[in-house]
Amino acid sequence: MKAKNSFKNRLDNILRSRKFLIAMLILGLLILIYPLISNLYYNIKQENHINEYDKLIEGMNEAEIKKIFESAYEFNSELYYRGGKDILSEPKFSYIEESKRDNTYPEYFDNDKLIARVEIPKIKTKIPIYVGVEEDILKRGCGFMLPSTLPVGGYDTNSVITAHRGLPENRLFRDLDQLKNEDIFFIKILGKTLAYKVNKKEIIKPTDFSKLSIEDGEDEVTLLTCHPYTINSHRLIVKGHRVEYNEEIEKEAKKQKDDNFWQLFFAKYKEYIYGILIFLIISGIVKIKEKK
């Protein structure tokens, strides 16, 4: 019994000791800031991939780029002709397989390849776009979902770009729900910038692919992610229709980002702010107890 009491007393002393409390506080703080540091690392990594992509495009001549766009426009036109509005129509899948067998599928858009980037100034997001939606791709950035139309613009198109709502180490589309109608986002591909204005935001069931269909005569891009964050029972779609791009529209979009800075800052880092406040409160309590 004495040995048991002695062990209990030692344990109580350890738990009450200043060093133990400080160690626990430091451990808690490290756990808290891990996502922040990890997200910074992945942002730098994504930026490096984007820079490598930009250098690759700079090394291409105009004739090469023009040929890629022309083949993509032709592919999109045939894809729509074969399968109509429905993104998951069997003729579309059949045509993709057929074009790959016949070597008419645009080589630039091979699976797992970095083809473009999406920039959303309002939520300070710039993410590379890869072809495919496999898990390995979605850990690196956005995935372009075939058989939606290739993201090069044009009538009768709707390119579906999807990303995780956020990973512990990478925010990705975490703040996509903050977009509203009239907000602008950009697809930057092969040195060309396509501007899209948000005109629809909707929460759908994971199996409701009808919301991803093509609108006749429209040039659209749909951003898709899981919803709500961490639960992922539904999907959030943000659809934008093409508007004319010029430098002024990009400046205005970035200005909107600056005007929204503090709101966005709090939305992104509220967990860390709360954690630091708790850390400071506990530290204060420890100091008060020491003085007593």
N, C-alpha and C positions, 0 to 999 in steps of 0.2 A: 504493500500500500504506500509506504514511504517513497519507494522508487518511482511509483506511478505519479505521486504528487510532485516529486522533484522534477520529473520530466515535464509535467504540465506547467510548473512554475517557470522552467527554462524556456518553454515554448511561448508562454505569455510574455516573458521578458524580451524575447526576440521580436515578437509581433509588435511590441510597444516601443522598441528601440528606434532611435532616430535614423540609423543607417538602413534599417529594413524598410522604413517608410519612404526614405529617399530613393532606395533601390526600386521599390514598387512604382513610385512616381515616374522615375526615369524610364522604366520598362513600359509603363502605360503610355508615356509620351512617344517613345520609339514606335510602338504599335500604331499609335494615332497618326504619326507623320509618314509611316511607310507608304500609304497610297499616294501621298503628295509627291514624295521623292520618286516613286515608281512611275507616276504619271509624267513627271518632268523628264525622266529617262526615255520613256516611250515617245514623248513629243519630239525630243531631239532626234531619236531614231527615225521617226516618220519624216521629219524635216530633211534628214540626210537622204532618205529614199527619194523624196520629192526633188531634191537638188540634183541627184544622180539622173533622175528621169528628165529634168529640164535640160541637163547637159547633153543627154542622148538626143533629145529633140532638136537642140541647137546644131547638132552634127548632121542632121538630115536636110536634104535639099527640098526646095518647094515642090518639085515634080514628084518626089516620093510621098510627101505629105498629101498632095492633091490626089494621088492614086489611091491612098488609103481611105480618104474621105469618100471618093467616088464609089469604091467597092463597098463601103459601109452603107452609103445611101441606097445603093442597088440591093444590098442584102436586106435592109430594113423594108424597102418597098415590096420585095418578094415575100418576106416574112409576113407582112400585113395582108398581102394578096392571098397567100396560102391559108392563113389561119384567122383572119379577121381581127376583131377586137379582143377576143378571149386570150389572156396571157398563156393559159395552159392547154390550148387546143392541140390535139394530136398532130394535125398537119404541120404545126410550127416545129414540134420536136422532130418530126420526120424530115422536114426541110433542112434543119440544122445538121442532122446526121448525113443526109444526102449531100449537102454542100461540103461537108468535111471529107466524105468519100471521094467526091469529084474535085477536091482541092479548089473549090470556089468560095469556101468560107474565108473571110478576111483574116489573113495570117496574123495581123497585128493584134487581134482580139483572142489569141490563144488562151486556154485556161491557165489560171494562176499568174497571169501576167499583169504588171502594173501598167494601166492604160491611161489614167487621168487622175484628177483630184477634185474633191468637192470642197468649196470654201463657203462657210456660212458666217459672215461678219458679225451678225447680231450676237451669236453665242461663241465668238472667237474660236471657231473650229475650222481646221484645215486638215483633211484626211486623204491619204492616197486611195485610189479605187483599183481593185484587182478584179479579174474576170473569175467568177465562180462564187459560191456561197458556202464552201467547205469550212469547217471549224478552224483549220489552220490559217485560212485566209482572213476570217473574221477576227482572229486574234491580232492580226497585223494592221487591219484597216477596214475599209468598206468593201463589200462584194457587189459586183454587177450581176444581176439575176437574169440569166437566160431562161426561157426564150423571150424576155422583153427585148425591145428594140435597142440596138447599139447606141450609146450616149453621144451621138454626133449631131443631134438636132434634125429637123425636117418634119414635114407634114405627116400625119397619121403615125405618130410615135409616142411612146411612153416608156422611158427607160427607168427601171426599178433599181435603186441603189439602197442596199441594206447594210446595217451595222448593229453590233450589240448596243444595248442601252447603256452599257458601261461595264468594264471589268475592274477588279480590284486594282489592277496596275495601269488601266488606260480608260479614259472617260468616253471616248468615241462619241456616240449619239446621246449621251446622258442628258443633255439640255435641249434636245430637239423639241420637247413639249413647249418651250418658251417661244417658238416661232408663231407668228400670227399672220393673217391675211395681209398682203401688201409687202411683207418682208421679202428681201432679195437674197438669193444664193446663186453661186456660180459653179459651173462645170468647166474645168480648164483641161483641154485635151489637144495634144499635138500643136501647141502654141496658139490655139484658138480659145477664146473665152466665150462661153454661152451663159447668158443671164436668164434667170427664172424668177418669177414673182409668185409668191405663195397665194393660191386661190382656194385651197381646201385643206382642212385638217380634220382627221377623223380617227376614232378608235374602232377597230374591227375585230372580229374573231379570227384566229389564226388560219382557219380554213376558207375564209371569205375572199377568194381571189378575184371576185367580180369587181372589187374596188380598184383593182390594178389594171383594168382593161383600158384599151386605147379609145380616146374620143375622136370621132371622125374629123379630120382636117386639123387636129391640134398637134402642137409640139410641146410635150410635157416631160417632166421628170418627177418620179415619186421617191421620196425618202422614206424608208421603212425601218422600224425598230420595235423592240418588245415593250409592253406596257402592262401594268405600271412597273416602275423600276423595282427590281428584286423579286417581284411576283411573277411577271411575264405571262399572265393568263391570256392577254390580248395583244394586239398589234396597233401601234400608232403609225399612221401614214400622214405625211405632209406632201401635198402635191403642188407643183409650181408650173405655170405656163410660160413659154418663152417670150421674152421681151427684148427689144433691141438693146444691144450692149454698146456702151460708150464709157469713156473714162469717168464722166460725171456721175453716172449711175453707181459706179464702184466707189467713188469718193463719198457719195451720199450714204451708201450702205455701211461704209466704215465709220462715218460720222455717227450713224445710229448706234453702232457698237460703242463708241466713246460716251455717248449720252446715257447709255444703259450700263455703264461700267460698274457702279456700286451695287446695283441690283443683281447683276450677273456675278460679281465677286462674292456676294453673300450666298447666292444660290449654289455656287461651286464649292465654297469653302466653309459652309456653316458648320459641318461636322468638326472641322479643325478648330474653328472659333469656340464652339461649345466645349471642346476638349481642353483647350488652353484655359478657358475660364474655370472649368472644374479643377484643373491642375493648380491654378493660382489659389482657388478657394481652399483646397486641401492643404496646400503649402502654408497658407495663412493659419489654418487650424492647428497644424503641427507646431508652428512657431509660438502660438498662444499657449498651447499645452506645455511647451518647453519652459516658457517664462514662469508658469505656475509651479 
